Amino acid sequence: QVQLVESGGGLVQAGGSLRLSCAASGRTFSNYAMGWFRQAPGKEREFVVAISWNGGNTYYADSVKGRFTISRDNAKKTAYLQMNSLKPEDTAVYYCAAARGSGYRVYLSGHDYDYWGQGTQVTVSS
């Protein structure tokens, strides 16, 4: 079992930055690939970015490429999402998720993830 807790959300003006954290507890964090998803009001949950268990492979949605950066610190059992140049369309609840994986695998579908955090709200004002 893995428990995930997101933090770092908030209200920011367009063009600003936020860094989200996802703290894990329970089983060995490094055994899991991590991902960030988001869900805006009235919309379906969408993939944002994923990172392999060893941090050596990442994959970004086109909508955030060049603006967002995912990273992880396995010693601290924490994944991070640095979000720069935020836009109003980035407003959503952001969720981190963990998927059993190995090597350089990343996962783009929510169905591949085994554990989810409770989410943190990110609001970008225009």
N, C-alpha and C positions, 0 to 999 in steps of 0.2 A: 504494500500500500504506500502511496505517495500523496502527501498533502501539499498543495500549492497555494501560496498567498501572494497576490499582487499588491503592489503599492506604487505610489508616485503619480497617480492621475491627478487631474485638477483642471482649472480654467486657465487658458492662455490665449493671448491675442495671436491672430494670424501672423505667421513669420517667426513665431517664438519656438521654444524648445521645451521638451519634457523628457525625463528619463524614467521609464517604468522598471520596476524590479519584480522578480518572481522568486520568492524564497521557497525552497522545497524542504520537506522533512520526511522521515521515514526511510524507505529503501535507498540504496545507493544511487545518488543523483546521476553519477556519470554513466549509469547503465541506460539512460534515457535520452533520446533525442527530444528537443524542445521546440515548441512553436508558439507563435502569437496569432490570435484571431481577433476579429472585432465585429461588433454588431451595432449598427445604427438603428434608431427607432423606425419601425415599419419595414426594416430590411432584413434579409437573411444574414446569418453569420458568414463572414468571409475570411479567407486566409490572408495573413499579412506577411509573415516571414517564418522561416524555420532554420534550425541549426542542428547539426549532427551531434552525437554524444561527445565526440572528441573536439568539437568546435572547428573542425577542419573543413566543413562544408556548410554553406548557407544558401538559401534560396529566398528571393524577395518577390512579392507581387509587383507588377509593373507600376501600380499606383503609388508605391512608396519607395521604389528603387532610387537610390541617390540621395534620399532624405532620411531614411531610417537605417539604423544599424543594430543588428542583434549580436549579443556576445554572451558568454557564460563563464562562470568561475566555479569549477567543480569542487574546489576546496571549500568554497563558501556555500555550495549548494544553491547557487543563485544564477538566474538568467536575467539579462537586461535587454531593454529595448530603448535605444536612444532615438528620439524623434526630433528632427530639426525641420525648419521651414514648414511648420505646421499650417495646414489649410482648414477652412471651416468644414470641408468634406471629410476630414479626418475625425470629426466628432463621432464618438461611439463609446460603447463599453468594450474595453480591451481585456481579453482572456489569455492567460498562458496555459499551455497544455504540455503533457509529457507522454511520450510514446516509447515503448520498449524498442530499442534499436541498437545497432552496433555499427562500428566503422564510420563510414562517411554517409550513411543513409540519412536523408531528410524526408519529411512527410508533409504532403500538401493538403490532405483531406482530413477533416475533423474526425472522420470515422476511424482513422488510423491511431488516434490518440486514446490513451487509457485513463488519464487523469486530467482534471480541469480545476483551475482556480475559480474563485467566486466573481472575479472581474473587477476592474477599476474604471471609473468614468473619466473620459478625456473630452473636454469641451473646448473647441477653438472658436473664438469670436472673430467676427470680421471687422 
